[in-house]
Amino acid sequence: MVAAQALWQLPWVRSDVTCLRKIPAISRLSSSTCSCSGDSSALTSAHKESSQPPLTTFSRRILLYYTFTTAFASHVAFNELALAKPAFRYKEYFDNFDGYTFKYPRNWIQVRGANADIFFRDPINLDENVSVDITSPSSSKFNSIKDLGPPEAAGEKVLRQYLTEFMSTRLGVRRESNILSTSSRVADDGKMYYDIQVNVKSFANSNEMAVMPQDRIPQLEWDRRYLSVLGVENNCLYELRLQTPEKIFAQEENDLRQVMDSFRVVKVSD
C-alpha cells in the first residue's frame, strides 16, 4: 500500500493513468468517424489515426508501469513476511510423572532411544539438541542443589561426566575441554538452579595407522558448546543438557538461553 502511494506521487504515473481513463472516449471517436463516413479515404484516415505512434508508446508505458508496480509490491510483501517472526517460537514439554518442564524450539523433533529421559533434536542441524537426565533416588539422594557444593565444584563434576561419556578407544583421539562459566540463580518458582557452560574439542589423527609421527597429523573433528542446568527435587538431581556447535553458538545464544531459563523441576505427589 505504501509502495503504491509513493508511485502515485510520480508525475508520469498520474499522467499515464489519466490517459488510461481517456481510452473509451478515443475508441468512440474513432468508431463514429468510421460509421458516418462512406468513402475509403475517411476509413483509411481513421485507421491511421487509431494506430498513431503516441498510442503505442502510451500502451507500452502503461504495461511497464503495472508490471513494475506488481513486482515491487510483491517484493515488499515477501520481505515483510520473511522478516516477521512467528508468534510462538517454542513448545513446552511437561513431564508430570518425573517432575520437570522446559521449553524447546518448536521445529525440533523428539528422538527416542537416545539414552536420556527425553531428547529433542534440530532436524536440520543434527549437532543441536536438548535432553534431560535424572539420577535415581535409590542410588543417591539430594535434598538441595547445594549438596553439589558451589557452582564451580558442580561445573567440575559436569565436565568430568562429559569427558567420561566421550571416551574413545580409537587411536590418536584427543579431547580438549574447559569450563567457560558457572553461576547460580533463583527462578520464579523459588528454587535455586546452577547454570554451567563448557567447551569440548575432539581431535583425531589424519592417519592413525601411520608409523612415523610426522604422518599422524591431528585434525579437529568437532568443537561444541555444552550448556547444563542443574536442579534438585524429589530427592533427585535433574540436568537439562543443551549441545550446539561452537561456530554457531553466538547466533543461537538467545534461543538457547530461553530454553535454559525455562527449565523447572516440579514436586511429584506420592
N, C-alpha and C positions, 0 to 999 in steps of 0.2 A: 504493500500500500504506500509506504514511504517512497519507494523507488518510483512508482507511477506518478506520485505528486511532484517529485523532483523533475521527472521527464516533462511533465506538463508545463513547467516554467520555461522550457526552451522555446524560443520564438518559432523555429522551423517546425516543431511538433504541432503547435497551435495552428499554424498556417496550413499544415497538411490536413489536420482534422477538419478545419473549416472547408478546405477543398473537398474533402470526402463528403461532407454534407450537401455539397452542390451537385454531386453526381446525378441524382434523379432529374434535376432541372435541365442539365445539359442533355440527358438522354431524351427528355420530352421535346426539347427544342429541335434536336436532330430528327426525331421521328415525325414531327409535324411538318418540317421542311420537306421531308421526302414524300409525304402523302399529298400535300397540296400542290406540288409541282409535277407536271406531267412530262416535261421534257427531260431527256437524258443528261443534259448539261447540269440541271439542278440536282439530279440524283448523284452525278459524279462529284459535284461541288460538296454536297452533304457528306458523301463518303470520305472525301479528302479532309473535310472539316473534322469528322469524327475520329480520324486517325492521325491527328497532328502530333508532332513530337512532344509538346508540353504535356499532353495527357499520358503518353507512355512514360515520360520522366516522372510524372506525378504518381503513377501506379507503382513504379519501382521504389520510390521513396516511401510510400505507404507500406509496401510489403517489407522493406528493410526495417522500418520503424516498428512494426508489430513483431517481426522476428526478433529484433533486439530487445524489445520490451518483455516478450515472453521468456527469452533466455535469461535475461537479467533478473527477472522476478523469480524464476525457478532457482537460479543460483543463490539468491538471498534467502529464499525459503529453505533450501538444502543446508546452507551454513547455519541458519538459526536452529534447525533440527539437530545438526551434528553437535552444536555447542551446548544444547540443552542437556542437563543432567537428569537421569532417571529419578523419579520421586522416591523410590525405595531401592537403595543400593545393597541392602543387607537382608539376610534372613536370620531368624532366631531359632536356635536349636535348644530345646529344653528336655533334659533327662530327669524326670521326676522319680525314677527308680534309684538311680545312683546319686542324684542330688547336685546337679550343676547346670548352668546355662551360659550361652555365649552367642554372639552374632558372627556371621561369616558372609563373604561376598556371595550374592545371590546366584551368580553364574557358576560357582564351584559345585562339584558333584561329589556324592558320597562314594567312598571306596571301601568295600567290605574285605575282611581277611587281611587287614593291614597291621595286625598285632597291636591294636590300640582300642580303647573303649569306643571311640568314634574317630572317623578320619574323613576329611574333605580335601579335595584337590582341585586346582585350576585345570580345566580340561585342555587349555592351550599351552600354558607354561607348566609342565608337569613337575618342575622343581619347586613350585609354590604349593604349600599345603598347610593344613592345621589339624591338630589331633589333641586328644585328651587322654592322659594316663592317670590311673588311680591306684594307690597302694592298697594292699589287702589289710584290713584291720586285724586279721589273725596273725600276720607277720610282724607288724609294728603299729602301735597306736600313737596318734598325735592328738594332743589337746589344744595346741596353739601353733601358729606359724613360727613362733619364737623357739619352738623345740628344735628348729634347724639352726639356731644361732642367728647372728646378724645377717643382713643380705649378702655381705661379702663372703661369709662362710657358706651360705646356701649356693652362691654362684660357683664356688669351687666344686661343690658336690655335683651341681648340674653339669659342669664342664667334664668332670671325670666320667659321669654317666654317658655323655655323648661320645667321648673317646672310646669307652668300652664297647659301645654299640658299633662303632666304626672300625673296630679292629679287623685287619685283613691278613690272610695267610699268603697273599701274593708277594713275590719277591720285589724288592725295590720300592714298596709303597711307604710313604711317609706322610704324617699329618702334622700340620702346624695349627695351633689354636691359641686364643687369648680371650680373656673376659673384657668386654667392651664397657659394660655398665651394670651396676646393681643398685636397686633402690627399693624402698618400701612405701606403701600408700594405704590409706584407709578409704575404702569405697563407700558408696552411698548406703550400703547395707550394714555399715558399721564394722565390717571385718577388715583385717589387715591382709594385704597381698604383697608378695615380693615380685618385682619385675627384673628380669635378668636377660642380658644380651651377650652372646658370644659369637665369635667368628672362627670357623674351621676351614682350613685349606687342605686339599689332598693332592699329593704329588706322586707320580709313578715314573719309572724309568722307561724311556722310549724303546729300549731293547733290553729287557730284563734278563735274557739268557746270554748276553754278551760277556766274553771273558775279560776283555780289557776295560778298566774303569772309565776311560775316556769315551767308550762306546755306549755307556749306560748314562744317558743324559736325562736328568729328572725334568718332567714336564707337568704343568699344572693340570690336574684333572677337573677339579671343581673348587669353587670359592663361595661359601654360603654363610648367610647370617641366620642365627637361631635365636628366637625370642621365646622366653618362658615366663609364664605367670604361675606362681605357686600360691595355693590357698589350703586351709585346713578346715574340715568339717566332718562330722560323723566319724570321728577318730581316724580319718583317712587324710592322706596328703594328695591333693589334686594338682596336676600340672597341665596347663594349656601350652602346647608347643606350636610355634609358627616357624616355617622354613621358607627362605627365599634366596635366590642368587644375590650375591653381594653387589653385582654390577647394576641391578635394578632396584636395590633397596631404597635409594634416595627417592625415586619416583613413586614407590609403593608404600613409603613410610606412613603416610597419613591413614591409608586404608588399614595397614597392619596395626597401627595404634588403636584404631577404632575397635578392632577385634580384641586386642589385649584388654582394653578398658572395659569391654562388655562382659568379661568373664566373671561369673559369680558362683560361689558354692552355696548350696541350699541344704538346710536341715531336713533329713528324711525321717518321717514318723515311724516309730517301731511297730 
